[in-house]
Amino acid sequence: MARATTAAENRAISGVFSTTTPTPSTTGYWMSLHTADPGTTGASEYAGVTRQQFPAGAASGGSLSNTAAMTFTTSGASAVTHIGIWDAVTAGNYVIGAALGSSVTSTSIQFAIGAASFSAA
């Protein structure tokens, strides 16, 4: 289950009640790897791992996933348990996170098309 920040929840509910179509981000979003639950702050981001731009598809059925494969290079020293979305490649604002189906420990972690998914439920 994905857990959104308060800012993300506010943007979502504002979109529901907006009289106009919400404007999508023009700056994009970046995915991060986490070694523990990031909560609503983006905690436990894997140190030294570069965030990858998240190729977001259109939301369907209450969820949204990546439209292109994504590969992360890590030290392989820690298990990745969660992913997160940020509004910047470094620093920035944490938006939403989700747990992986199972933890992964590897120096190269790949997410196939559709494998990184975020749900509104």
C-alpha positions in Angstrom: 0.0 0.0 0.0 1.3 3.5 -0.9 1.5 6.1 1.8 1.3 9.7 0.6 2.5 12.9 2.3 0.0 15.4 3.5 1.0 17.7 0.6 0.3 14.9 -1.9 -3.1 14.1 -0.2 -4.0 17.8 -0.4 -3.2 18.0 -4.1 -5.2 14.8 -4.8 -8.3 15.9 -2.9 -8.1 19.4 -4.4 -8.0 17.8 -7.9 -11.2 15.9 -7.0 -13.1 19.0 -6.1 -11.5 21.3 -8.7 -13.8 22.9 -11.3 -11.0 22.7 -13.9 -8.6 19.9 -14.8 -5.6 19.9 -12.6 -2.3 20.7 -14.3 0.2 17.9 -14.1 3.8 18.5 -13.0 6.0 19.9 -15.6 9.2 19.1 -13.7 8.7 15.4 -13.3 9.2 13.0 -10.4 12.1 10.9 -9.3 12.1 7.5 -7.6 14.3 6.6 -4.7 15.2 3.3 -2.9 14.7 2.9 0.8 16.2 0.5 3.3 13.2 0.8 5.7 9.7 2.3 5.7 10.1 6.0 4.5 6.9 7.0 6.3 5.6 10.3 5.1 8.9 12.1 5.2 11.1 10.0 2.9 13.3 8.6 5.7 15.7 5.7 5.2 16.7 6.6 1.6 19.5 4.4 0.5 22.7 6.5 0.9 24.7 7.0 -2.3 22.0 5.8 -4.7 21.0 8.3 -7.4 17.3 8.8 -7.8 16.0 7.9 -11.2 13.4 10.0 -13.1 10.0 8.2 -12.8 8.4 7.7 -16.2 4.8 7.9 -15.0 2.0 6.6 -17.1 -1.7 7.7 -16.9 -3.6 6.7 -13.8 -6.0 3.8 -14.3 -8.1 1.9 -11.9 -6.8 4.0 -9.0 -3.1 3.3 -9.6 -0.2 4.6 -11.7 3.0 2.8 -12.6 6.3 3.3 -14.6 6.1 3.2 -18.4 9.8 2.4 -18.9 12.3 0.1 -17.2 14.4 1.6 -14.4 17.7 0.4 -13.2 19.4 1.5 -9.9 23.0 0.8 -8.9 23.6 0.3 -5.2 26.5 -0.9 -3.0 24.6 -4.1 -2.4 25.3 -3.7 1.3 21.7 -3.1 2.4 18.4 -4.6 1.5 15.9 -2.4 -0.3 12.4 -2.7 1.2 10.6 0.4 -0.1 10.5 2.9 -3.0 9.7 6.6 -2.8 8.8 9.4 -5.2 10.3 12.9 -4.9 9.7 16.2 -6.9 13.5 16.6 -7.4 16.6 14.5 -8.3 18.3 15.7 -5.1 16.7 17.2 -1.9 13.2 18.3 -2.9 9.9 17.2 -1.4 9.0 13.6 -0.7 5.6 12.8 -2.2 4.7 9.1 -1.8 6.2 5.7 -1.0 5.3 2.0 -1.2 6.7 -1.3 0.1 8.2 -3.8 -2.3 6.6 -7.2 -2.4 9.9 -8.6 -1.0 13.2 -7.0 -0.1 16.0 -7.0 -2.6 19.8 -7.0 -1.9 21.8 -6.5 -5.1 24.2 -4.1 -6.7 21.8 -3.6 -9.7 18.1 -3.4 -9.0 15.8 -3.2 -12.0 12.1 -2.4 -12.2 10.4 -3.7 -15.3 7.7 -1.7 -17.0 4.7 -1.5 -14.7 6.6 -2.9 -11.7 6.9 0.3 -9.7 3.2 1.0 -8.9 1.5 3.5 -6.7 -2.2 3.1 -5.6 -4.6 5.6 -4.3 -6.1 2.9 -2.0 
